[in-house]
Amino acid sequence: MALDLARAAVRAGAILHEGSKVIRLEQRGHDILCQTEQGAMQAAHLVLAGNTYLGDLAPALNACIMPVATYIIATEPLGAARARALIPNNIAITDFNLVVDYTRLSADRRLLFGSGARYWLGDPYDLKGYLRRRMLTIFPQLADVAIDYAWEGYVAVTFNRLPHLGRLRPRIWFAHGYSGQDVALSTLAGKGHWRSDSGTAGAV
């Protein structure tokens, strides 16, 4: 989905600067100067949407969210028949627990399975084993399948579990704290910020 959104942005005229970490923001008249490690870019409007990865760029926002680690494993390729038997309609699946389990098939027919939440420093001593055990409670038929990859990432959780959206100062907006519901809510927030920046009236 991220790649499709990027392609849509490019088709609409956006210029993407990958690998350009912004380390400092400066107000230059009505514009904002975004200083990166390689150079600088100037913008009329800016949306800070780095979630837990903003670092020291906007310290005032860090107190509004809590970084929570979540974990994912990828099985070995299952093959077409076994993958289809596992999830016949090839959809993404999640539950409604406080700490959700979520899963889908990859393009090369691996099962991607995510779960867990860490609110403190440190990793599970056996990340693959921990997630494998949770996976087998849902998919016991995968007991003979190897786990090829395991990794973690951070989601931004707010105290009330609602997204944190607003304006930091004139022409600088922020959108983060989706509390694990980023796919739907972040695209909706992007639409709302575009309307705010462009002066377009109407509900999101």
BABA-482797 format. One line per field, with one value per atom (N, C-alpha, C): residue number from 1; residue in one letter; chain; atom name; x, y, z. Coordinates in steps of 0.05 Angstrom, whole numbers. Example, Ala and Ser with C-alpha at 12.3 -4.5 7.8 and 13.67 -1.06 7.14 Angstrom:
2
num = (1|1|1|2|2|2)
residu = (A|A|A|S|S|S)
chaine = (A|A|A|A|A|A)
atome = (N|CA|C|N|CA|C)
u = (264|246|264|257|273|258)
v = (-114|-90|-66|-45|-21|1)
w = (156|156|156|142|143|157)
***
This chain:
204
num = (1|1|1|2|2|2|3|3|3|4|4|4|5|5|5|6|6|6|7|7|7|8|8|8|9|9|9|10|10|10|11|11|11|12|12|12|13|13|13|14|14|14|15|15|15|16|16|16|17|17|17|18|18|18|19|19|19|20|20|20|21|21|21|22|22|22|23|23|23|24|24|24|25|25|25|26|26|26|27|27|27|28|28|28|29|29|29|30|30|30|31|31|31|32|32|32|33|33|33|34|34|34|35|35|35|36|36|36|37|37|37|38|38|38|39|39|39|40|40|40|41|41|41|42|42|42|43|43|43|44|44|44|45|45|45|46|46|46|47|47|47|48|48|48|49|49|49|50|50|50|51|51|51|52|52|52|53|53|53|54|54|54|55|55|55|56|56|56|57|57|57|58|58|58|59|59|59|60|60|60|61|61|61|62|62|62|63|63|63|64|64|64|65|65|65|66|66|66|67|67|67|68|68|68|69|69|69|70|70|70|71|71|71|72|72|72|73|73|73|74|74|74|75|75|75|76|76|76|77|77|77|78|78|78|79|79|79|80|80|80|81|81|81|82|82|82|83|83|83|84|84|84|85|85|85|86|86|86|87|87|87|88|88|88|89|89|89|90|90|90|91|91|91|92|92|92|93|93|93|94|94|94|95|95|95|96|96|96|97|97|97|98|98|98|99|99|99|100|100|100|101|101|101|102|102|102|103|103|103|104|104|104|105|105|105|106|106|106|107|107|107|108|108|108|109|109|109|110|110|110|111|111|111|112|112|112|113|113|113|114|114|114|115|115|115|116|116|116|117|117|117|118|118|118|119|119|119|120|120|120|121|121|121|122|122|122|123|123|123|124|124|124|125|125|125|126|126|126|127|127|127|128|128|128|129|129|129|130|130|130|131|131|131|132|132|132|133|133|133|134|134|134|135|135|135|136|136|136|137|137|137|138|138|138|139|139|139|140|140|140|141|141|141|142|142|142|143|143|143|144|144|144|145|145|145|146|146|146|147|147|147|148|148|148|149|149|149|150|150|150|151|151|151|152|152|152|153|153|153|154|154|154|155|155|155|156|156|156|157|157|157|158|158|158|159|159|159|160|160|160|161|161|161|162|162|162|163|163|163|164|164|164|165|165|165|166|166|166|167|167|167|168|168|168|169|169|169|170|170|170|171|171|171|172|172|172|173|173|173|174|174|174|175|175|175|176|176|176|177|177|177|178|178|178|179|179|179|180|180|180|181|181|181|182|182|182|183|183|183|184|184|184|185|185|185|186|186|186|187|187|187|188|188|188|189|189|189|190|190|190|191|191|191|192|192|192|193|193|193|194|194|194|195|195|195|196|196|196|197|197|197|198|198|198|199|199|199|200|200|200|201|201|201|202|202|202|203|203|203|204|204|204)
residu = (M|M|M|A|A|A|L|L|L|D|D|D|L|L|L|A|A|A|R|R|R|A|A|A|A|A|A|V|V|V|R|R|R|A|A|A|G|G|G|A|A|A|I|I|I|L|L|L|H|H|H|E|E|E|G|G|G|S|S|S|K|K|K|V|V|V|I|I|I|R|R|R|L|L|L|E|E|E|Q|Q|Q|R|R|R|G|G|G|H|H|H|D|D|D|I|I|I|L|L|L|C|C|C|Q|Q|Q|T|T|T|E|E|E|Q|Q|Q|G|G|G|A|A|A|M|M|M|Q|Q|Q|A|A|A|A|A|A|H|H|H|L|L|L|V|V|V|L|L|L|A|A|A|G|G|G|N|N|N|T|T|T|Y|Y|Y|L|L|L|G|G|G|D|D|D|L|L|L|A|A|A|P|P|P|A|A|A|L|L|L|N|N|N|A|A|A|C|C|C|I|I|I|M|M|M|P|P|P|V|V|V|A|A|A|T|T|T|Y|Y|Y|I|I|I|I|I|I|A|A|A|T|T|T|E|E|E|P|P|P|L|L|L|G|G|G|A|A|A|A|A|A|R|R|R|A|A|A|R|R|R|A|A|A|L|L|L|I|I|I|P|P|P|N|N|N|N|N|N|I|I|I|A|A|A|I|I|I|T|T|T|D|D|D|F|F|F|N|N|N|L|L|L|V|V|V|V|V|V|D|D|D|Y|Y|Y|T|T|T|R|R|R|L|L|L|S|S|S|A|A|A|D|D|D|R|R|R|R|R|R|L|L|L|L|L|L|F|F|F|G|G|G|S|S|S|G|G|G|A|A|A|R|R|R|Y|Y|Y|W|W|W|L|L|L|G|G|G|D|D|D|P|P|P|Y|Y|Y|D|D|D|L|L|L|K|K|K|G|G|G|Y|Y|Y|L|L|L|R|R|R|R|R|R|R|R|R|M|M|M|L|L|L|T|T|T|I|I|I|F|F|F|P|P|P|Q|Q|Q|L|L|L|A|A|A|D|D|D|V|V|V|A|A|A|I|I|I|D|D|D|Y|Y|Y|A|A|A|W|W|W|E|E|E|G|G|G|Y|Y|Y|V|V|V|A|A|A|V|V|V|T|T|T|F|F|F|N|N|N|R|R|R|L|L|L|P|P|P|H|H|H|L|L|L|G|G|G|R|R|R|L|L|L|R|R|R|P|P|P|R|R|R|I|I|I|W|W|W|F|F|F|A|A|A|H|H|H|G|G|G|Y|Y|Y|S|S|S|G|G|G|Q|Q|Q|D|D|D|V|V|V|A|A|A|L|L|L|S|S|S|T|T|T|L|L|L|A|A|A|G|G|G|K|K|K|G|G|G|H|H|H|W|W|W|R|R|R|S|S|S|D|D|D|S|S|S|G|G|G|T|T|T|A|A|A|G|G|G|A|A|A|V|V|V)
chaine = (A|A|A|A|A|A|A|A|A|A|A|A|A|A|A|A|A|A|A|A|A|A|A|A|A|A|A|A|A|A|A|A|A|A|A|A|A|A|A|A|A|A|A|A|A|A|A|A|A|A|A|A|A|A|A|A|A|A|A|A|A|A|A|A|A|A|A|A|A|A|A|A|A|A|A|A|A|A|A|A|A|A|A|A|A|A|A|A|A|A|A|A|A|A|A|A|A|A|A|A|A|A|A|A|A|A|A|A|A|A|A|A|A|A|A|A|A|A|A|A|A|A|A|A|A|A|A|A|A|A|A|A|A|A|A|A|A|A|A|A|A|A|A|A|A|A|A|A|A|A|A|A|A|A|A|A|A|A|A|A|A|A|A|A|A|A|A|A|A|A|A|A|A|A|A|A|A|A|A|A|A|A|A|A|A|A|A|A|A|A|A|A|A|A|A|A|A|A|A|A|A|A|A|A|A|A|A|A|A|A|A|A|A|A|A|A|A|A|A|A|A|A|A|A|A|A|A|A|A|A|A|A|A|A|A|A|A|A|A|A|A|A|A|A|A|A|A|A|A|A|A|A|A|A|A|A|A|A|A|A|A|A|A|A|A|A|A|A|A|A|A|A|A|A|A|A|A|A|A|A|A|A|A|A|A|A|A|A|A|A|A|A|A|A|A|A|A|A|A|A|A|A|A|A|A|A|A|A|A|A|A|A|A|A|A|A|A|A|A|A|A|A|A|A|A|A|A|A|A|A|A|A|A|A|A|A|A|A|A|A|A|A|A|A|A|A|A|A|A|A|A|A|A|A|A|A|A|A|A|A|A|A|A|A|A|A|A|A|A|A|A|A|A|A|A|A|A|A|A|A|A|A|A|A|A|A|A|A|A|A|A|A|A|A|A|A|A|A|A|A|A|A|A|A|A|A|A|A|A|A|A|A|A|A|A|A|A|A|A|A|A|A|A|A|A|A|A|A|A|A|A|A|A|A|A|A|A|A|A|A|A|A|A|A|A|A|A|A|A|A|A|A|A|A|A|A|A|A|A|A|A|A|A|A|A|A|A|A|A|A|A|A|A|A|A|A|A|A|A|A|A|A|A|A|A|A|A|A|A|A|A|A|A|A|A|A|A|A|A|A|A|A|A|A|A|A|A|A|A|A|A|A|A|A|A|A|A|A|A|A|A|A|A|A|A|A|A|A|A|A|A|A|A|A|A|A|A|A|A|A|A|A|A|A|A|A|A|A|A|A|A|A|A|A|A|A|A|A|A|A|A|A|A|A|A|A|A|A|A|A|A|A|A|A|A|A|A|A|A|A|A|A|A|A|A|A|A|A|A|A|A|A|A|A|A|A|A|A|A|A|A|A|A|A|A|A|A|A|A|A|A|A)
atome = (N|CA|C|N|CA|C|N|CA|C|N|CA|C|N|CA|C|N|CA|C|N|CA|C|N|CA|C|N|CA|C|N|CA|C|N|CA|C|N|CA|C|N|CA|C|N|CA|C|N|CA|C|N|CA|C|N|CA|C|N|CA|C|N|CA|C|N|CA|C|N|CA|C|N|CA|C|N|CA|C|N|CA|C|N|CA|C|N|CA|C|N|CA|C|N|CA|C|N|CA|C|N|CA|C|N|CA|C|N|CA|C|N|CA|C|N|CA|C|N|CA|C|N|CA|C|N|CA|C|N|CA|C|N|CA|C|N|CA|C|N|CA|C|N|CA|C|N|CA|C|N|CA|C|N|CA|C|N|CA|C|N|CA|C|N|CA|C|N|CA|C|N|CA|C|N|CA|C|N|CA|C|N|CA|C|N|CA|C|N|CA|C|N|CA|C|N|CA|C|N|CA|C|N|CA|C|N|CA|C|N|CA|C|N|CA|C|N|CA|C|N|CA|C|N|CA|C|N|CA|C|N|CA|C|N|CA|C|N|CA|C|N|CA|C|N|CA|C|N|CA|C|N|CA|C|N|CA|C|N|CA|C|N|CA|C|N|CA|C|N|CA|C|N|CA|C|N|CA|C|N|CA|C|N|CA|C|N|CA|C|N|CA|C|N|CA|C|N|CA|C|N|CA|C|N|CA|C|N|CA|C|N|CA|C|N|CA|C|N|CA|C|N|CA|C|N|CA|C|N|CA|C|N|CA|C|N|CA|C|N|CA|C|N|CA|C|N|CA|C|N|CA|C|N|CA|C|N|CA|C|N|CA|C|N|CA|C|N|CA|C|N|CA|C|N|CA|C|N|CA|C|N|CA|C|N|CA|C|N|CA|C|N|CA|C|N|CA|C|N|CA|C|N|CA|C|N|CA|C|N|CA|C|N|CA|C|N|CA|C|N|CA|C|N|CA|C|N|CA|C|N|CA|C|N|CA|C|N|CA|C|N|CA|C|N|CA|C|N|CA|C|N|CA|C|N|CA|C|N|CA|C|N|CA|C|N|CA|C|N|CA|C|N|CA|C|N|CA|C|N|CA|C|N|CA|C|N|CA|C|N|CA|C|N|CA|C|N|CA|C|N|CA|C|N|CA|C|N|CA|C|N|CA|C|N|CA|C|N|CA|C|N|CA|C|N|CA|C|N|CA|C|N|CA|C|N|CA|C|N|CA|C|N|CA|C|N|CA|C|N|CA|C|N|CA|C|N|CA|C|N|CA|C|N|CA|C|N|CA|C|N|CA|C|N|CA|C|N|CA|C|N|CA|C|N|CA|C|N|CA|C|N|CA|C|N|CA|C|N|CA|C|N|CA|C|N|CA|C|N|CA|C|N|CA|C|N|CA|C|N|CA|C|N|CA|C|N|CA|C|N|CA|C|N|CA|C|N|CA|C|N|CA|C|N|CA|C|N|CA|C|N|CA|C|N|CA|C|N|CA|C|N|CA|C|N|CA|C|N|CA|C|N|CA|C|N|CA|C|N|CA|C|N|CA|C|N|CA|C|N|CA|C|N|CA|C|N|CA|C|N|CA|C|N|CA|C|N|CA|C|N|CA|C)
u = (16|0|17|39|57|68|75|86|65|40|18|12|13|9|31|56|78|75|67|63|41|19|-3|7|24|34|52|68|85|68|48|30|17|12|-1|19|45|65|84|81|99|127|147|175|183|191|199|229|237|266|271|275|281|309|312|338|347|329|336|325|339|330|331|309|308|319|338|351|344|333|327|307|289|269|274|272|276|254|243|223|238|231|243|221|213|191|165|151|127|133|158|164|180|182|197|221|244|268|273|274|279|308|324|352|357|369|375|405|413|442|457|442|454|450|430|424|399|385|361|339|314|291|273|259|241|213|195|167|148|126|106|89|85|71|86|83|97|79|78|64|84|86|103|88|96|81|100|120|140|134|111|102|123|133|153|181|185|212|219|206|213|238|246|269|267|287|287|277|264|255|233|216|194|189|206|205|178|163|137|118|121|103|109|134|142|127|119|105|76|67|39|35|56|54|74|68|86|94|121|129|125|112|106|117|134|145|124|123|107|125|118|136|123|139|128|148|137|153|143|160|153|161|142|148|164|173|183|161|166|145|128|101|83|74|78|68|39|31|4|-18|-18|-41|-43|-21|-22|-30|-19|-26|-56|-67|-95|-113|-104|-120|-120|-98|-95|-113|-112|-128|-140|-163|-173|-177|-186|-192|-169|-146|-122|-126|-139|-144|-126|-123|-109|-129|-119|-136|-125|-142|-135|-157|-151|-171|-178|-193|-202|-191|-170|-157|-143|-137|-123|-95|-81|-57|-64|-66|-77|-57|-68|-53|-62|-44|-51|-34|-46|-33|-42|-25|-33|-12|-17|2|19|44|61|59|71|70|83|103|116|105|80|64|77|89|96|73|70|51|66|57|67|49|60|44|56|40|49|33|46|33|52|42|58|60|67|71|91|111|131|130|125|123|149|169|194|217|241|265|272|283|292|274|285|270|264|244|240|265|272|298|296|273|270|246|251|229|215|231|218|202|212|198|173|174|151|128|134|113|104|122|115|93|97|78|51|50|25|12|28|18|5|17|7|-19|-25|-51|-74|-67|-87|-84|-60|-54|-38|-50|-35|-24|-37|-28|-1|11|37|59|54|74|100|98|122|136|127|137|159|180|202|196|208|206|232|230|254|263|244|251|235|246|233|243|226|234|214|221|203|202|181|178|162|160|146|121|100|76|73|59|56|28|27|2|-3|-27|-35|-49|-52|-63|-93|-107|-135|-140|-118|-119|-131|-135|-145|-121|-122|-100|-96|-71|-63|-57|-75|-73|-75|-61|-63|-42|-39|-20|1|26|47|53|54|55|46|44|34|49|33|43|57|58|69|48|40|20|32|18|27|4|12|-8|6|-1|11|-6|4|-11|-35|-33|-56|-61|-43|-47|-52|-37|-39|-60|-74|-95|-86|-61|-49|-60|-65|-72|-96|-118|-142|-140|-131|-133|-112|-88|-68|-75|-87|-96|-118|-136|-157|-146|-126|-113|-99|-86|-73|-93|-116|-137|-145|-148|-156|-135|-109|-88|-86|-90|-90|-111|-135|-156|-150|-137|-129|-108|-88|-67|-76|-95|-104|-127|-138|-161|-187|-188|-212|-231|-255|-275|-288|-300|-315|-305|-321|-314|-296|-278|-261|-277)
v = (-24|0|25|25|48|54|34|38|49|39|49|78|86|114|131|121|136|140|119|121|142|141|160|189|192|219|229|212|219|227|211|217|244|252|278|301|295|316|318|300|301|292|303|294|281|256|241|242|247|248|226|202|180|182|172|172|200|219|247|254|245|250|279|291|319|321|338|340|367|386|412|427|441|458|487|504|533|548|568|585|606|607|627|644|665|681|665|661|645|616|609|581|568|541|525|513|516|504|478|456|429|422|423|417|387|374|346|342|317|311|316|317|321|349|363|389|400|417|430|432|431|435|456|471|492|485|489|482|504|507|527|516|489|476|450|442|418|402|376|357|338|338|320|294|273|248|224|229|209|190|194|177|176|152|150|155|162|165|194|213|241|249|233|240|267|284|310|332|324|344|362|351|366|355|363|351|354|375|379|357|343|322|296|292|266|260|280|275|267|268|262|233|219|191|174|148|128|108|105|84|56|40|12|-6|-25|-44|-66|-73|-96|-114|-139|-159|-173|-181|-196|-218|-241|-262|-268|-280|-290|-319|-336|-364|-368|-392|-400|-399|-398|-398|-424|-420|-442|-456|-444|-455|-446|-446|-435|-450|-476|-492|-488|-490|-488|-460|-440|-412|-407|-417|-413|-428|-451|-466|-451|-437|-422|-398|-381|-357|-356|-369|-373|-347|-326|-301|-281|-289|-273|-245|-244|-218|-215|-191|-186|-191|-203|-211|-200|-191|-182|-190|-189|-194|-168|-170|-146|-146|-160|-160|-133|-128|-103|-104|-126|-130|-149|-138|-153|-172|-194|-211|-203|-202|-194|-211|-217|-235|-230|-237|-237|-253|-259|-272|-252|-258|-241|-248|-233|-238|-265|-273|-299|-321|-317|-337|-346|-328|-333|-323|-334|-322|-302|-277|-256|-255|-259|-259|-240|-221|-201|-203|-196|-196|-183|-182|-173|-143|-133|-105|-103|-85|-81|-52|-47|-20|-13|-30|-25|-32|-24|-29|-59|-69|-97|-113|-134|-152|-178|-193|-220|-236|-254|-268|-287|-295|-312|-303|-282|-270|-289|-305|-324|-345|-355|-375|-364|-339|-326|-323|-312|-308|-335|-353|-379|-393|-391|-404|-390|-364|-350|-357|-358|-365|-393|-412|-439|-442|-423|-425|-418|-404|-397|-415|-422|-439|-463|-482|-506|-523|-520|-535|-527|-505|-496|-505|-525|-535|-544|-553|-563|-541|-517|-495|-479|-474|-458|-428|-414|-385|-374|-359|-349|-322|-305|-277|-269|-251|-238|-210|-191|-164|-149|-124|-108|-80|-66|-38|-24|2|17|31|29|44|65|86|108|105|102|99|124|134|157|147|165|157|149|162|155|137|129|111|125|151|166|180|184|198|226|234|261|278|296|312|341|359|387|404|428|447|454|451|457|487|499|528|534|560|566|551|538|523|496|489|463|447|425|408|382|366|340|320|295|274|248|238|213|201|180|168|152|136|121|96|90|67|41|36|10|9|31|32|50|50|69|68|44|42|59|56|71|100|104|131|150|140|158|169|153|163|184|179|198|224|222|246|261|247|261|277|266|280|305|303|326|348|340|360|374|359|371|393|387|407|431|426|449|466|453|469|484|471|483|503|503|521|510|484|473|467|477|472|445|436|411|391|373|352|332|320|298|273)
w = (0|0|0|15|16|-11|-26|-53|-72|-69|-86|-80|-54|-47|-58|-57|-68|-98|-112|-141|-148|-132|-136|-131|-111|-105|-128|-139|-161|-186|-191|-213|-210|-184|-179|-178|-183|-185|-161|-141|-118|-126|-112|-115|-89|-91|-67|-63|-38|-31|-10|-20|-2|10|35|47|54|58|64|92|112|140|147|155|163|192|196|223|236|221|233|216|229|216|222|202|206|192|205|192|175|150|132|119|133|123|126|103|104|98|92|85|107|105|124|110|121|111|125|110|121|116|136|133|136|116|117|121|123|125|99|77|50|39|49|37|50|36|47|26|36|19|32|15|25|19|38|34|43|29|37|60|61|82|89|114|123|141|136|154|166|193|207|211|197|199|203|220|225|248|261|282|304|311|333|323|298|287|282|294|291|306|326|342|356|353|366|347|325|306|317|333|345|374|393|420|433|427|440|433|410|403|416|425|436|462|477|502|497|473|467|458|452|443|458|457|469|448|443|423|434|419|427|405|413|393|387|362|353|336|334|321|299|279|256|248|240|229|200|185|158|156|148|144|119|115|89|68|42|22|25|24|29|4|-19|-44|-48|-73|-80|-67|-68|-57|-27|-13|17|26|12|18|14|-8|-15|6|15|35|62|67|93|94|73|71|42|38|10|-5|8|-7|-5|6|6|17|40|54|78|88|113|136|158|180|206|223|250|269|295|315|330|351|366|394|399|426|430|455|461|448|450|435|412|388|366|353|342|323|296|277|249|230|207|188|160|141|113|98|73|55|40|36|20|-10|-27|-55|-62|-47|-52|-35|-25|-11|15|29|57|75|99|118|134|134|152|176|200|224|245|254|273|299|321|346|367|391|413|415|439|444|467|463|484|492|518|529|544|542|557|539|548|532|533|511|510|492|481|462|475|465|474|469|487|483|459|451|428|411|394|379|361|346|328|343|365|381|393|403|416|396|372|352|340|337|326|344|370|388|385|383|379|352|332|305|305|319|319|334|352|365|345|324|303|279|271|248|256|271|280|257|233|210|199|211|202|221|236|255|242|217|203|186|188|171|185|171|182|182|201|203|191|169|155|166|174|182|206|221|244|247|253|257|274|281|298|286|294|287|309|308|329|319|334|329|351|345|364|377|403|417|434|433|449|475|494|519|517|498|494|469|457|433|409|409|386|373|346|332|343|342|351|326|319|295|302|288|294|281|290|279|300|294|313|313|290|287|259|252|225|203|186|163|170|195|203|218|206|217|226|242|251|250|246|245|254|277|287|309|322|344|336|314|305|321|339|358|345|323|309|287|283|262|239|232|214|186|175|147|139|154|148|157|182|193|182|175|164|137|120|94|97|116|122|133|150|161|139|120|98|81|77|62|77|103|119|119|121|121|93|72|45|44|54|53|70|93|110|97|85|72|47|33|8|12|36|42|31|24|14|37|35|56|54|75|74|94|102|121|108|124|115|112)
***
